[in-house]
Amino acid sequence: MKILIAHNRYQYAGGEDVVVQAERALLESYGHNVLLWEVNNDSIVGIQGKVKAALSVVYSPTSREQIKEKISHFRPDIVHIHNFFPLLSPAVYDACQDANIPVVQTLHNYRLGCPKAMPLRDGKICEDCIGKVCLGLVLSTDATVVHEYKVLP
């Protein structure tokens, strides 16, 4: 089977990265043809990089074109998306759907349901965004984190 793995690495390696590498090695050890497409957050530096990332986090036409090209050349049987935040964006799903390629998504955190990726606020479980559209702003400076959320029904 031909498997395309898509993953957005953060600037500091973590458990998601270990899982992606272990999955790739395991699939290849069983004879599968695996193409790993990774992007990383190293390009998000300075105000210009942060603004560019913020503008493409919801939908990145660039990422859609990039994965479309990978699909066209590699012709996978399936795409496994590990982390699309913030550079790949949900646009990768549209490209897969257009090519009729099934997608498997591994959720390593709660980012799809919580702007912070961790449903905690003031040391308590927060469910304000469950089942709702939640527009969030998370600003951090040193050890101070400010959360401002608008929850839409």
N, C-alpha and C positions, 0 to 999 in steps of 0.2 A: 504494500500500500504506500502511496505517496502522501506525505503529511507535511503541511506547511504550518510551522509554529510561529506565531506573532507575539512579540513581547516588548514592552517598553520598560527598560531598566531605569531605576532611579540612580541618583548620583552616588549613593552609598549602597553597596551590595547588601542584599538581605535574603530572607528565606525564599521569596518568589524566584529569585535568580537561581538558587540551588535546585529548586523543584524543576525549573525549565531545563537546566543542564542534565539533571538525573533522568527526566522523561526522555529527552533526546537520546541519551546513551542507551536507555532501556529499549526504546523503539528500534534503534539501529542494531542493537544486539539480537533482536528478533527478525532482522532482515528487512525492515521497513526503510524506505528512502525518505529521509527527513531533511527539510530545508528550514533552518532557523533564521527568521528575520527579526533582528533586534534593533531597536533604536534606543538611545539613552538620553538622559536629561542633562548631559554635559553641555549641550547647546543653550541651555537656559541660564545664561549669565548676563548680568547687567540689566538695566531697565528695558533695553530693546528686546533682549531674549525673553524676558518675563512677559512683556506686552504681546509679543508674537505667540508665545505659548498660550496665554490667556485667550487670545482671539481664536485659536484653533482647537481649544479643548472640547468645545461642544460639537464641532464638526470640522474636520480638516480635509478639504479637497485634495491637498497635497498627499496626505496619507492614503486617501482613496485611490489616487492614481498610482502611487507606489505599490500598493498591494495588488492592484489590477495588473500591473506589469509582472509582478512575481507570479501571480496566478497564470497569466498568459504564457510565461516561459516555462514554469515548473509543472503546470497542470496537475495540481494536487487532487487527491480523492476527497480530502477533508482538510479543514483549517482549524487549528486549535489556538484560540486566543487566550493568553494568560493575563496580560495587563495592557490595556490600551490607553491608560491615563498617564500623562496628559497629551502626549504627542501624536499617538495614532488616532485616537478619538473613535466614536461609534461609526464613523464613515467607513471603516474597514468592513463592517457588516453589510453595508450596501453593495460594496464591490463583490463580496462573496455571494450575495443573493443574486446579483446580476449575472454571475457566472454559474449559477446553480450549484454552488459548492456548499455542502453542509458545514456547519460550524459547531465546535465544542467550545464552551467558555468555562474556564476555571476562575472562580471567584476567590481571591486570596485575602480580601478584606471586605468591608462594608461600603465601599465608595459608591456603588450604584444606588444605595439607599440613604447615604449620609454624606454630606459634603466634606466632613472631617475624616471619613473612612473608619471612624470609631464612634459608635453610638453612645457616647458618654458626655455628660455635661455636669460640671460642678461635682464630680465624683459619683454621679448617679447615672443609671441607665436612662437614656433619652430616646423616646419614640416619637418625637414631634414630627418627623418627616416620613414615618411609615405610612405607606398608602397615599402620600400626597406629593405634590411637586414642591420641592424645597430649594429655594434660591439662597445660597449661603456665601458668606464672606468670612474667610479665616485669615487673620493677620497675625504674624508672630514676630516678636523682636526679643531676642535672647530667651528668657524663660517666661515671658508674658505672652499669653494667647488671648486674643479677643475674638469672640464669636458673635456674629450678627446674622440672624436667620429670618427670613420671611417665609412662612409656611402657607401654601395655597391649598384650599380644599380640593 
